[in-house]
Amino acid sequence: MRKALVAGNWKMNGTINDVKELTSKIGLAERTDVDIMVAPSFVHMHSVGEILSGTNILLAGQDCSEFDQGAFTGETCADMLSDLGCTHVIVGHSERRQFFGDDNKRVANKARKAEIEGLCPIVCVGETLEERDSGRTIEVIERQLCAVFKMIQNKFIIAYEPVWAIGTGKSATPEMAQEVHQNIRQYSTVHSHLNGSDLRILYGGSVKPDNADELFSMPDIDGGLIGGASLDSESFLKICCSAAKLIN
Ligand code: 13P
């Protein structure tokens, strides 16, 4: 059985006070029927971790270095994240791929470093609008996944985030997302040592309280990776309720 998971990717947002307030509100959610996770910026991680200690809300990094500790100015490595209480780390987010040059190989290296440090990677995959329009969605996603399968030994989480749906208010339809999720499951079974039906696959891209129900009612969607709506505790917790109600 795949348990529902809703993760908030806070990206580069908020003052320390904003983030503490948001964390305190989310920390009040005492749910066992859905895994709830937040990914604050690195500078806020310690404070967020302190507020969440003693709760069952999980902590994730938004990225990690492909290198181990050393002279890499500005980088944050996986063991630093695990030292701060993170259990998961997002790698390959499309914003990293688009603005910071993270290609498939680097994303796979990051996922491997995370795995070595005992963190579960959340590997983001997804196509641009141009790739979708030219019928290359599945091909692009399979290439993104293939690179990671070569490097990773254990189970990891996949987040399907169509680039054109991120921060645009234009979510994929439930049917579009389901088609890709189903494909990812099949591809994983055939082309990796993992059993696709055990993999948790999240959908991300303009998930809001008013479209969460229809997305989460799809059989291969196991939860969401939430950007904008995760910065509002009420919206985020509503999305968590939808996941608990419709998945599992
Ligand atoms: P939005 O929910 O703001 O579209 O962002 C999705 C996302 O990028 C989560 O990682």
Residues whose N, C-alpha, C, O or C-beta is under 5 A from the ligand:
A	BS01	13P	N9 A165 I166 G167 T168 G204 G205 S206 V207 L225 I226 G227 G228 A229
